[in-house]
Every structure is written in structure tokens, then in C-alpha cells.
Amino acid sequence: MSTPTTTQQHLNDEAAAAACAAAIAHARTLGIRVNVAVCDASGVLLAFRRMHGAFLHSIDIAIDKAYTAASFGFPTRQWMDLIGTDEALRAGLPLRPRLVVFGGGLPVRASGALVGGIGVSGGSAEQDEACAQAGLAAIGLA
């Protein structure tokens, strides 16, 4: 019988903090104020940063974008395309707690393995995703 356990890669807290800092640096270049969250593959928060003046409601949105991206393994912007014209999904799925169906959340992968998620909230969906992408690029996981 094989061993009943597995070995898993993990995103470390230093990388999570560096990704947050890089996302905020990119937000500054765009002239926006954001909240940034990075979680591990289980959706547990590893790092969070809030720019002074960023929308307070966006705190939870950023955290939930990271959680959604980590829990499904694809960018949050893809949800509406996946839901498509299925009215039951369109009406029900976005009501699920913590599920975000608009852009700004990206999965974090290392050597192909899902190791976490990053979520940014405060700008447009496109700006948020660009900030998240800058965070991943800063830690070599873009």
C-alpha cells in the first residue's frame, strides 16, 4: 500500500507580502487606491494590505477574490463566461457567500501547482487584475 499522505507546495508569507506590496506599487502608477489579499491554496489569508483611502467595502471583496481564485484555480473574471446564459447559475451562483464573479482575482501557481490566490479591489476589474498580475510578477509567478 502506498503512503496515505501527500506532499504539497505552499506559498510562503514572505512571497505573499511581496506580492501585496507590488500590487500596491502598481496601483499607485495607475492612480488608484486598492486593497490586496493573498491566500494559500486552502483559501486561508496569508497577507493583506490596504492603501490609505481605499474603499472600506473593498477589503472583503479583495479577500473574497483571492479565496475564489484559489478555490477554483482560474481568474475570477472568467466566471460570467462560464455561467453563460444558464439562468439558474446566473441567478444562484453569484449569491454564494465569498464567490466573486468579476475580475481582480487570480490563482497563484508554482510549477503548475495551485498554491494560492491573489485578489485586488478598488479600481475597475481590469485595473484590479493588472495590479494582481504585477503582484505575481514580482514574486516570479506571473
Secondary structure, 3 states (H helix, E strand, C coil): CCCCCCCCCCCCHHHHHHHHHHHHHHHHHHCCCCEEEEEECCCCEEEEEECCCCCCCHHHHHHHHHHHHHHHCCCHHHHHHHHCCCHHHHHHHHHCCCCCCCCCEEEEEECCEEEEEEEEECCCHHHHHHHHHHHHHHCCCC
